[in-house]
Amino acid sequence: MFIEIILILLALLLLWDHLKMRKPYRMLEAAGMRGPKKLPLIANAGLLIGESAATMMDVEFKLIEQFGRNVRFGIFHEFGFLTADARMIEAILSSQQTISKNSLYTLLQGWLGNGLLLSTGKKWFRRRKIITPTFHFKILEQFVEVFDQQSAVMVEQLYAQADGATVINMFPVACLTALDIIAETSMGVKINAQRSPEFPYVQSVKIVSNMMAERFMNPLQRFDCTMRVFYPKLFATLNHHIKSMHDFTDKVIRERRETLTSSLNRSSAHPDADDDVGSKRKLALLDVLLQSSIDGQPLSNEDIREEVDTFMFEGHDTTTSAIAYTLYLLARHERVQQLAFEEIKAVIGTDKSRPVDMRLLGELKYLECVIKESLRLYPPVPNIGRKITEDVVLDGKLIPANTNVTLLTYQAQRDPKYFPDPEAFKPERFSPDYEGNIDVFAYTPFSAGPRNCIGQKFAMLEVKSTLSKMLRHFELLPLGKPVQPIMNLILRSTTGINVGLKPRVY
């Protein structure tokens, strides 16, 4: 009798699955979406068995080769499609109806709450409006000073390994630099990650970032309930480190709010005093949030923590990837490195200790082309996820509500239709003199449309400042294993992102 009941329940489950999934899959097929055979209940999840973050790039390329640039793909009851089609990407990124993140991003809510990255609707619009002034050029000018100071610490510490023979994995080096920068610019505090990498907050950020990347790839870790059952110790470790980060951020917010209140109450305070939170010199994202309000009400500490944690997450790993991969490419393209160095020398001069500012960085036009071409080949965010919340026509195709969409940025930016000789590193593609225009939706390292990266100017200045500092101090050498890109939360490499360094003699 027990077996019969189980069989009846299984039959009912299969019938429910068939009836629920029949309509959306038919709509996707009618829209011309082809994909691998769908199995009952698990859809295409079986294709991910035995795969990992290290192999997902190959899986995506194979799916595109077999089924075209729009591939129907589902995991359990999350149906949707993958796209490397510039025109479909344009339709999605340009539409106000497709700004919601897809379901995978909910994994980040325990850490980031419902801040700018994950929020939608009115909350997203209001938060974006509040935060946008943080990236006004006058505030960015202050941030450049932080970029310059922290990259100086970076080169100072690298001299010990700059013997022309030691292989250096630049990812962890750049990561600590980026953590120092984003902590000071978003929270207004120095965490000294480069000099004290064992600092608890630094360790927690690194551990949680790595664990979140694994959750994205492992179906059994995608839900808290299954993670509690199958990975209880990992789940406890994850929550411990998230709490550690929240406690640190909460403490900074409380102290910063108290300092701000005290500062505003001191009418005699000098406007340029270093310790004055409200002063232009020390303005950080946190200060903007503390002084902001919605409908006349100030943001709560929890509201502020969501945004600060979001910036700590988004603002360190992405720039880390960009810096490390660009250094890797420069090390392996001597002509490009020499051209970039000659430009830096012409603009900044031969004094290695001279600080840079926005004007000087703005004159480094060729270096900017180098960075943009690096971002094309190795975009820090290789995939962008969106969710279609209502039936909508995109690029002439009717897409059903609740469709999860993954924009394959990494593959789209290697489309030979838009980038001839796509695997070649050619910074000249982004020169104003280059024949042919870059399609803005074939090239989306910072996303595009209404939900584009709010901090892209910040990121470009940070990367440009750090790279220019490195090239002023070192020759970059092609040492170590070639990169093997891995699809993680951000683009990393299973073999490290390796270079050699030799002190530069002018």
N, C-alpha and C positions, 0 to 999 in steps of 0.2 A: 504493500500500500504506500509506503514511504517513497519508493522509487517512482511509482505512478504520479504521486503529488509533485515530485521534483521535475518529472518530464512535462507535466501540465504547466508548471510555473515557467519552465524553460521555453515551452512553446508559446506561452503568452508573452514572455519577454521578447522573443524573436518577432512575434506579430507586432508588438508595440514598437519595436525598433524599426521594422519595415514601414509601418504606417507613418511614423514620425519623420523618418528620413527620406521617404519617397518623393515628396514634393520638392524640397530644396535641391536634392540631387538631380531631379529632372530639370529644374530651372537652370542649374549650372550647366547641364549637358546641352540644353536648348540654347544657352549662351555661347556654345562652342567650346566649353571647357572639357578637355579630355584628361584622363588620369588613370592610375593603376586600379586594378579590380578591387572593389569594395567588398569586404567581408561583413557578415552580420555582427552587430554589437561593437566590434573593434575597428571597423572601417579599414583604414590603411595602417593602423598602429603596428601591425606585424612586420611592415617593412623597416621599422626602426629597431627591431630586435637585432642585437649584435652591433648596432651602429653607436657612434659616440660623437661628441663635439668635434673630434679630430677627423671624422669621416663625413660629416654632414654636408660639407661643401661639395664633395664628389657626388653624394646622393642627389643634391639639388641640380647639379650640372647634368647628371644622367636623366633625371625626370624631364628637364627642359629639352634635352636632345631627343627623348622618346615621344613627348607629348606636346611640345611647343612651349611658347613663352608664357602661357597661362595654363597652369596645371591644377586640375581638381584634386584635392587631397583632404582627407579627414582623419581625425584620431578620436576613437570612441564616438561620443555624440557631439564633438566639435567639428562641424563640417566647414569647408571653405576652399580656398585655392591659393596657390603660390603664383606670383607674377614677376617676370623680368622684362615685361613689355613696357617701354617708355610711355606709350600712349595710355595704357591702363594705369600706370603709375601717376601720370598727369591727372587723369580723371579722379583718382582717389585722393591725391594730395591737394587738389584744387577745390574739392567739394566741402561745403560746410556740413554735409550729411554724413561724412565719413571721418570725423575727427576722433571718434572713440578708439581707445587702445583695445587690442584683442585680449582674449581671456588669459593668455599667458602672463600678462603684466600684473594680474592680481596676485601673483606670487610675491611681488615686491611690496604689497600693501602693509604687511606686518612691520616692515622697515620704514617705508617712505610715507605711510598713511595715504591720504588722498590729495597730495600736493599737485603741483603744476604738471608733472609727468603723467599722472594717472587720472586726474579729475576731468570732468566733462561739463558741458552746458554752462550755466550761469556761473558756477564756482570757478571753472577754468578761465572763463572770460575775465572775471573780476581779478583773479590772482595774476593773470598775465598782464592786465592793465597796471596793477600795482608794481610788478617787478620790472616791467620794461624800462622805466627811468633809471634803473640801476646800471644799465648799459649805455647811458648817455656818454658821449665822448669825453666830457669833463671828468666823469667818474672813472672811465677807463684809463685816463691819463694817470690817475693815482694808482690804479692797479698795475700799470706798466712798471712802476717803481718796485712793486712787490715781485713781479716777474723777474726783473733784473737782479734783485738781491738774492732771490732763492736759486736762480740759475747760476749765480756766482758761487753759492755753496756747493752746487752740483759739480761744477768744474774743479773746484778746490779739492773735493774728495776724490775725484777721478784721477788726479795726477799720480797717485800712488800706483795705479794700474796702467798708466800711459807709457809703457815701455816698448811699444811696437810689436809685442809678441803675445801679450795676454789677451785672451778672448773675453770680452765683456758682454753679458746679456743686458742690453739697455732697458728692457722693460721694467725690471724692479727698480733700477736707478731712476728712471723717469717717473715711475709711480710715486716714489717718496717725494720727489721734487713737486709733482703735481698736487700731492696731498698738502704739502706745506703752503703752496700757493692758494689752493681753494679754501683751506681753513682760514687763512688770513684775510682773503677777499670776501668770503661769505659770512664768516663769524667774527672777524676782527681779532682773532687770537692766533698766537704762534704755537704750533704743536711740535715744532722741531723734529719732524719725521725723519729728515735726512741724517741728523746727528744722533737722534734717539729713536731708532726704528722699533724698539721694543715697547714704546709708549702704548699703554692699553688701548686707547682709542684707535691708534694707527693699526694695531694688530686686529682689532675687531672689524674695521673697515675691510681689510684684506681678506680675513676669514669669511665674512658674510658675502663679499663679492664673489669669492670662489664657490661658496656653497650655493648661492643663487644661480650661478652658471650651470652647476650640475643639476639643479632642480628643473631648469629649462629643458634639459636634454633627457631626463629620466622620467618616464610616465608614472612610475610609482611614487615619485617625489612631487608630483604636480599638485597634489591635494594634501592639505594638512592631515586629514583623517588617515590617508594611506601612509603618509610619512611617519605618523605616530605609531602605526602598526609595524611597518617594515624597517623603519630607520629611527627608532626611538632615541638612541643616543645622539645621532646627528641632529635630530629635531631639537633636543634639549640644548645642544651646543649652539645651534643657530639662534634660538631664543635668548640664550644667555648673552651672546655677543650683541644682538640687537638691543637688549635692555642696557647693556654697557654703553652703547653709542647714544641711546636715548637719554640716559642719565647724564652723560657728559654734555650733550647739547642742551638739555634742560637747565643744567647748572650755568652754562654760558649765557643762555637767554635771560635767566633770572638776574645774574650779575650785570649783564649789559642793560637790562631794563632799569635796574636800580641806579646804575651810573648815569644813564640818560636822564632819568627823573631828577637826579641830583644836579646834573649839568644844567638842565633847563631852569632849575630853581635858583641857580647862582647867576644873578644878573651881571655880576662883575667878572664872570669867567671870560678869559681871553679867547676870541674866536679861533685863533690858530694854535692853541695849546695842544700838544701831542696827545694828552690823555682825555681830551674833550671828545666824547663819542659823537657828538653832533657836528664836529668840525669837518671841513671838506677833506682834510688830510687823512682822517681815520674812517671815513664813511665806508661801510661795508653793507652787503645785502641785508644782514641782520638789522642794521640801523634803519634802513629804508622800511623794513617790515614793522619794526617797533613803532615807527612814526606814522604808519598807514592806518586807514580805517575803511570799513565797508558799511554803508548806510549809517554813518556817524558813530559806529562802534569799532573800537580798536581790535586788532587781531589778538586772539588768545595765545598763550604760550604754546598750546598744542598746534594751533594753526601755523604759527611761525616755525615750529620744529619741523612740520611737514615740508616746508619749503627749504629750510636750511639743510635738512637731511637729503632732500632731492638734489640740491646743488652739490653737496658733498659726493653723492653717488655719481651724478652725471658729469661733474666737473673734474674728476680726477682720472678715471679709467679711460675716458675717450681721448683726452689730450695725451695721456700716457701712450696709448696706442699710436696716435699720430706722430708724436715726437720720436718714438722708438723706430717705427717703420721708415720714417723719412731719413733718420740717421743711417739706417741699414741701406737704403737705396743710394744715398750719397756716398757711402763707403764703397759701394760696388759700381759706381759710375764716376770715374775720376774726372772726366771732362766737365760734368755737371757740377761736381764739388768745387773744381777750380773756378768756374764761372761764378758760382755763388760766393766763394771766398773773395774773389776780386771785387765783386760788387760791394760786399760788406766792408772791405778795406777802403774802397773809394768813398763810401757814405759815412762810416763811423771813424775811420782812421786806424792808425797802428797801435794806439794805446789800448791794450787789452782790458784795462780796468775802467775805461771810460763808460759811464752809465748811459743807457739808451733811453729815448723817450718816444712818444707816438710819432713825432715828425720824422725822426730817423728811421723808425721801423716802417713808416709809410713809404719811404724812398727805396726800400728793398724790394723792387718789383720782380726781379728774377727769382729771388728766394720765395716770393709768394707763388710764382708759377711752379716752383719745385714742390712746395707744400700741396698745392692743388692737385698736381699729378700724382703725388704720393697718396693723397686721399682718394683719388680715382682707383688706383690699383689696390690699395689696402684701406678701405673705409673703416673707421673705428666701429661704426654700427653697421654690420654687414646685412642685417635684416631689419625691416620696420614692420611692426604689427598693427593692424587696424581691425575694427569690427564694424560691419554694416548693421545698423540698428533698425533699418526699415527697407522694404523693397525699393530699389533705386536703379536707374539706368546709368551705367558707367561705360564709357567708350562704346555706346550703342548696344550694350548688353544688359539685359534685365538680371540683376543680382538679388537673390532673396535676402530677407531680413535674417539677422543672427549669423551671417556668414563671416567667418574669420579669414582675414586676408594677410598674407605675408609678402611684403615687397622685398624682392631679392636684389638689394642694392649692389652687392658684390658682383653678381652676375650681370646685372643691367649695365654696369659701368665698364664691362668688358665686351659689350656688344659691338662687333666689327662694323655694323651699320652706322654707328655714331662715332666710333673710335677706331680708325684704320690702324692695323698692326697693334691690336689692343693690349697685348702682353708686354709691349715695349715701354720703357720709361722715357717719356718725351715731355719735359716741362714746357717746351715750346708750344704745345697744344693750347696752352692758356695765355700765350702772348697775344697782345692786340694785333700783331702783324701776321698771326697764323692764318692760313687760308682755310676758311670754314669756321662756322660758329659751333660752340658747345651747346647741345640741346639741354636745356635746364632741367628737364625731367628724366633724361638719361643719366645725368650726373647729379646725385642728391645726397652727398655725404652729410649734409646738415638737414636732411629732409627738405620740404618745400611747402608752399601754401600757407594757410592760416595757422598750422601747427608746426611750423618750421622751428629749428633750434633757436631759442631766444638768446643763447649765449655764443652764437657763432663768431661775432666780432671779438669777443673776449677770448675765445679759443684760438682764433687765428693770431691774435697779438701775442698770446702766451707761447704758442708754438714757434712763431717767428722770433720772439725774444730769446727763447731757449736755444734754438738752432743757431742763431747768429752768435750767441755766446760760445757755444761748442766749437763752431768753425773758427772763431777768433783765437781759441786756445789750442785746438787740436787738429791734426790731420786724421781723417777717418780712414781706416784700413779695412779691406775685405777679409776679415778673419772669422773663423767659426763656421758652423753648419749653416746652410741656406735655411730660410724660413719655411715652415710648414704651417700655413694659416689654419687656425682653428676657430670654428664658429662658437663663440662664447657669448656672454652678455655683451662683450666687445671683442674685437678681433685681436687675438693673441697668436702665439706660435708654439707648437709642441716642441720645437727644437731651440727655443729662445730667439731673440731678435739681436743677433750678434754683430759686433764690430771690434776692431782693434783701434787703439789710440796712440798717437805719437805727438809730443809737444810741438806746436807749430813754431817754426823759426821764420821771422819776417825777413 
